[in-house]
Amino acid sequence: MIIRQATIAELPQVMTIIEGARQVLKEAGSPQWQNGYGPDEGSLLNSIKQGVCYVAEIAGDLVATACLIPGVDPVYTAIQEGQWQGSEPYLSIHRLAVAKDCGGKGIGKQFLPALVTIGKELGFQDLRIDTYPKNQRMIRVIEDAGFTYRGRVYFPIPDGERVAYQIVV
C-alpha cells in the first residue's frame, strides 16, 4: 500500500470512494454523511489544493482517502464527557473512507496507522479522530490503531454527535 497526497486529477476517484462510503453508512442505518452533510466535492478539492488530502493506492488503484488537518478544530475544543490528553498542536484525521469494493479487506486497519506515521513525520505527536457513535466498523479500526476514547464532540449539524479518540505518539 502506497500512501501519498491526492492530486486534483484524482478528485473524481476520491469522490467515488466518499460516495461509496456514504452509501455503506446509509445501508447500515447511519445518519453520518447523509442528507447533504459530510464531505463534498468543494471541500475535498480545497483539501487537495492545501495538500492535506491523502489516498491509499494498491496496484495502481485508489482504495482509501482521508484528510490530515493541522490546527485547532473548533468542534474539538468543546469536548464533553471527557477531555483531551495534553494541549500540544494536533492533527485531526477527517473524511476517512475506504472504497466500497474494498470493505472487509483490512484496508482501514492498514491505512489509519500509516496516517499516524505521516502525522508523526509532519511533526505532530498528538492526532485526533472522531466517528458517529454507532459506526462500529470505524470504531474498531480506530481502536485497533491504538487510539484511546477521550469523550464526545458535537458538530453543529443534525445527528452531529461523535465519539472522539486520540493517540499521542
C-alpha positions in Angstrom: 0.0 0.0 0.0 1.3 3.4 -1.0 0.1 6.4 1.0 0.5 9.8 -0.7 -1.1 13.2 -1.2 -4.1 13.2 -3.6 -3.8 15.2 -6.8 -6.5 17.4 -8.4 -6.8 14.9 -11.3 -7.8 12.2 -8.7 -10.7 14.2 -7.3 -13.3 12.1 -9.2 -11.8 8.9 -7.8 -11.7 10.4 -4.3 -15.4 11.3 -4.7 -16.2 7.8 -5.8 -14.6 6.5 -2.6 -16.5 9.0 -0.5 -19.8 8.3 -2.2 -19.3 4.5 -1.8 -18.6 5.1 1.9 -21.7 7.3 2.2 -23.8 4.5 0.7 -22.3 1.9 3.1 -23.2 4.2 6.0 -26.7 4.6 4.7 -27.2 0.9 4.2 -26.0 0.4 7.8 -28.7 2.8 9.0 -26.2 5.5 10.0 -27.1 9.2 9.5 -23.4 10.0 9.2 -22.6 11.8 5.9 -26.3 11.8 4.8 -28.7 14.4 3.6 -26.1 16.8 2.3 -23.9 16.6 5.3 -20.4 15.3 5.1 -17.6 15.6 2.6 -18.4 17.2 -0.7 -16.5 17.9 -3.9 -15.7 21.5 -3.0 -14.3 20.7 0.4 -12.3 17.8 -1.0 -10.9 20.0 -3.8 -9.8 22.6 -1.2 -8.2 19.8 0.8 -6.3 18.5 -2.2 -5.1 22.1 -3.1 -4.0 22.6 0.5 -2.0 19.3 0.4 -4.0 17.7 3.3 -5.9 15.1 1.4 -4.3 11.7 1.2 -5.0 8.5 -0.7 -4.0 4.9 -0.3 -3.1 3.1 -3.5 -2.7 -0.6 -4.1 -1.6 -1.9 -7.6 -2.4 1.5 -9.1 -6.0 1.7 -7.7 -7.1 4.2 -5.1 -8.6 2.3 -2.2 -9.0 4.8 0.6 -8.8 8.5 1.4 -8.5 10.8 4.4 -7.6 14.4 5.3 -5.0 15.3 7.8 -6.0 18.7 9.1 -3.5 20.7 11.2 -4.6 23.3 13.7 -7.4 23.8 16.2 -10.7 22.1 15.3 -13.4 24.3 16.8 -15.6 21.3 17.4 -12.9 19.5 19.3 -12.4 22.4 21.7 -15.8 21.7 23.2 -15.3 18.0 24.1 -17.8 16.6 26.6 -17.9 13.6 28.9 -14.1 13.5 28.9 -11.0 15.6 27.9 -8.1 15.5 25.6 -4.7 14.5 26.8 -2.4 17.5 26.7 -2.7 20.7 24.7 0.1 20.4 22.2 -0.6 21.3 18.5 -2.5 18.4 17.0 -3.5 16.9 13.7 -7.2 15.9 13.1 -7.9 13.0 10.8 -11.2 13.6 8.9 -13.1 12.2 6.0 -11.5 8.8 6.3 -13.2 6.4 3.8 -12.4 3.1 2.2 -13.5 2.2 -1.3 -16.8 0.3 -1.2 -15.5 -2.7 -3.1 -12.6 -2.9 -0.6 -14.7 -3.2 2.5 -13.8 -6.0 4.9 -10.3 -6.4 3.4 -8.4 -4.7 6.2 -7.6 -1.6 4.2 -8.7 0.8 7.0 -6.6 -1.2 9.5 -3.5 -0.6 7.3 -4.4 3.0 6.3 -5.1 4.6 9.7 -1.7 3.5 11.2 0.0 4.8 8.1 -1.7 8.1 8.5 -0.5 8.3 12.1 3.1 7.7 10.8 2.6 10.5 8.3 1.3 12.8 11.0 4.4 12.0 13.1 6.7 12.7 10.1 4.8 16.1 9.7 5.9 16.9 13.3 2.7 16.0 15.2 2.7 13.8 18.3 -1.0 14.3 19.0 -3.5 13.0 16.5 -7.3 13.1 16.9 -10.2 11.4 15.1 -13.9 11.0 15.6 -16.8 9.0 14.2 -20.5 8.5 14.7 -21.2 6.5 17.9 -22.9 3.6 16.1 -20.2 3.3 13.4 -18.8 0.1 15.0 -16.6 -0.7 12.0 -14.8 2.6 12.2 -14.6 2.4 16.0 -12.8 -0.9 15.7 -10.4 0.5 13.1 -9.7 3.5 15.3 -9.1 1.4 18.5 -7.1 -1.2 16.7 -4.7 1.6 15.5 -4.1 2.5 19.2 -6.3 5.5 19.6 -8.0 6.0 23.0 -11.5 7.1 23.6 -11.5 10.7 25.0 -15.1 11.8 25.1 -17.8 13.2 22.8 -17.9 16.1 20.4 -20.9 17.6 18.6 -20.8 19.0 15.1 -23.5 21.7 14.5 -25.5 19.5 12.1 -28.3 17.0 12.5 -27.0 13.8 14.2 -23.7 15.7 14.8 -22.7 13.6 17.9 -19.4 11.9 17.5 -17.2 9.8 19.7 -13.7 11.3 19.9 -10.4 9.5 20.0 -6.7 10.5 20.4 -3.3 9.0 20.1 -0.1 10.6 21.4 2.9 9.1 19.7 
